[in-house]
């Protein structure tokens, strides 16, 4: 996951973005692992999915705090980009 911070961002903002990145990675890894193993029931899968979605929304909001009209579209695009990066990282690391 390549969630970049702005070089001019204050240290608190950078820490917030790093924490959100860590949370998102943990949740997405748990979701992927549980899906592959079949150890997640549908309620758990929905819970992990909603936590991941919320953390990505928080990340977008932290990067650009002004009100956004296209959050849903931006989030969809960001999820696609992050999934692609995670897939490339796992293929490169394996």
Secondary structure, 3 states (H helix, E strand, C coil): CCCCCCCCCCHHHHHHHHHHHHHHHHHHHHHHHHHHHCCCCHHHHHHHHHHHHHHHHHHHHHHCCCCCCCHHHHHHHHHHHHHHHHHHHHHHHC
